[in-house]
Every structure is written in structure tokens, then in C-alpha cells.
Amino acid sequence: MSLRTPLTLAAGAVAIGALAAARPVLDAVVARTERRHNPTPPEITTPVSDRARDLHATLRVADLHADSLLFGRDLLLRGDRGHVDVPRLIEGHVALQVLSCAMKVPRHINIERNEDASDDVLAIALAKRWPPPTWRSILARALYMAERARGFSERSGGSFRLIETRGDLQRYLAVREADPAITAGLLSIEGATALDGDPANVELVANAGFRMISPAHLTDTVFGGSAHGAVQGGLTRLGHEMVRRMEARGVLLDVAHASAATIDDALAISTRPVVASHTGVKGVHDNARNLSDGQLSRIAATGGLVGIGFWPWACGGPETADIARSIAYAVERIGPDHVALGSDWDGAVPVPFDAAHVDHLTDALLGVGLDERTIRAVMGENVLRLLGETLPRV
């Protein structure tokens, strides 16, 4: 997630009664803010090719990163803003969407250097009337987001399922084989600030259903450096303990947004596959956020995945064809079995299509010459295979 302008709302201690009275106004402000940061792309009128349509209908699409829980939409309803909800996931043949929780975002952010001195998510927490513990604790925010996601699953009538174990995944995929009009989510944490400084809290978030954590998001943390942080150091002593606890609980390590030093340190100590859930590659677009060819190769060597992002400064341009070219570049460097989708849908970045129109990426991948086996792997099978190998068994 990459918010570029602050959400301007009241912050600090606000009386619950005053918030209740202002509810319609605050909801409208949050909606307007999301509409500005996550505009639904214009309806795509150009049809995909017959070959792409037929291939896409057989795919099990899986995407490694979306921030769709943050702004408080009911994801069971088709929205008029943002990029992801259950109806659009089903329409786009998305079998599994990783739903990430970005629980602290500084003001005036950029991709070069950010101080951890402000907290724009607090404004959302106040405006959307999150429970008071979330006003002070980032961990409480993550647990609240998990509770909301579970509520969607319980109210969905089976059309949306949360995946926590290998058994969950196997059962879900078996049901989906007979009824493709369902979808699933898996929870991740974007930035270990959500552990409130204590690696022992890996146990709490794992118990809540989170299955992927990144050491840092937009700022450095006590666990590791961010590619956009003030220091951009490596994995700390607490970070080493966090990784050890994550591996013991079957929680994947995500190095998206991590500093180069943190990536090096994480790859040196990891005994399980490592993912970069949403990123770009320097060989296509060179910036502080994107990965070098060497980093791609070392992530692949763990058995992990690199999720290619859909926004311009990740993939090198604003069009679907730019995403396809970045995917093709990564496939050429590390092979088809280590590349995946990492859209960053609903992450306050411009994207050319929403979840309902992901078939246009299938068409673009055919257009850059990828074969059907590679497309099937990149569009989802790699993610499903990795989760089937690494999620807790029960």
C-alpha cells in the first residue's frame, strides 16, 4: 500500500458520542478519500481475444496483495469504488485473494525516505468507529481486521471463505471445482508494526488467522529496515526472533517493502520459502522499491514467489501490457514457477483494471508470447502450490 496524501480527519481522543453523531459525515469523508485514492478503473469496453477468454475461464487466479479491508467497505457487496470485493473477485475468476492489513501509514509518504512520526490510519480508525483499543495499539487494529474478514466469511453463505490451513485450502478448492462462483481470502500483515514491538505477538496474529507478515512497510521498524525508511538497516535481533517464530507457526515471510539489507538478512536465515508479495523489478523500472535480478534469483532459490505489481512505478507503465512485460521479464530471469500476481489493489495506487477484469491480463500475457502453462502458473497455480506446501496442516 502506498498512500501519497493524508486522510484529513479529526485525530486524537474523540468522544464516542460525538463520533456517533457525526457518523454519516465521517463515513462520507472516508468514502470520498477511498474514491480518490482507489478509483475504480473506467469500464473496459475492448473485449479480450477468444483464446484469452477460453483460457481465463479455466484459470484459478490468485493474487498476493490487496488492501481492501482498510477503508471499511462491505466486501460482500459490489462497490462503486476500489478494486476488490467478493462479487468482482468471482466475476474475474479469482480463486484466492490475499487480503493485507496495512495498519500504520505515515503522512507525506514517498518511496525514498519516511519517518515513523505520524499515523494516518488512526484517522480511519476514529472515523469508522473501530474499537477504542485500536486507537492506541497497532496489534489491536490487526486483530480487528481479522475479525471483520471472518465476519464477511460467516455472512457470505459460502461464497467467501477464509483460508488458514492446508486442509482449508484443499476442501475449498474441491468445492470450487464444482462451483466456481465462490472465492477465498488469506490474511497478511503489511509491516510488523502490528506486533506492537514484541515478536511473541506472532502467536496472537497467527492464532487470528494471519499467514504472511512483512518486517517493515513504509517506515523502519524494530524488526527490520524498510526500503523507504529513515535508516534502511537490516533485520534486527527482534527481527530474527520474529522470523523464527513465524517459521514455527507456518507464517510466510514477505520481503515486499523491505530494505536491501533486510532482504539479505532474511534470505540468509530463512529455512522456508520467502515471498515478495507485491513489487517490481529494477530491470524494467529502477527505483528504491523494486528488486534487482540478484534478489529475484535468491528469493526463487528459497522456493518462494515474486508477485509483480500492477502500478506504474512497479511495472514500468500504466497499461496492462506493461504488467505483462514485467511478468515476462521476471519469468525469463527466474522461471515460470516463481512468479505470481501482486496487484496492490486498493493500495492507493493507479491500476489499469479491477478484480472483475483480470482476464485482460491473461490476454496481455498471451500477447507477450507466454505459453499457456506459464500463464496458468503465474496467474494462480504458483500461489496455490506454495500455500498447499507451507500453510499449517491443521
Secondary structure, DSSP 8 states (H G I E B T S, - for coil): ----S------S---HHHHHHTHHHHHHHHHHHHHHHS-------S---HHHHHHHTT--EEEEEE-TTTT---TTS--SSSS--HHHHHHTTEEEEEEEE-----SS--SS-B-S---THHHHHHHTT--THHHH-HHHHHHHHHHHHHHHHHHTTTSEEE--SHHHHHHHHHHHHH--S-EEEEEEESSGGGGTT-GGGHHHHHHTTEEEE-S-SSS--SS--BTTBSS-----HHHHHHHHHHHHHT-EEE-TTB-HHHHHHHHHH--S-EEEEEE-BTTTS-STTSB-HHHHHHHHHTT-EEEE--SHHHHSSSSHHHHHHHHHHHHHHH-GGGEEE---BTSSS--S--GGGTHHHHHHHHHTT--HHHHHIIIIIHHHHHHHHHS---
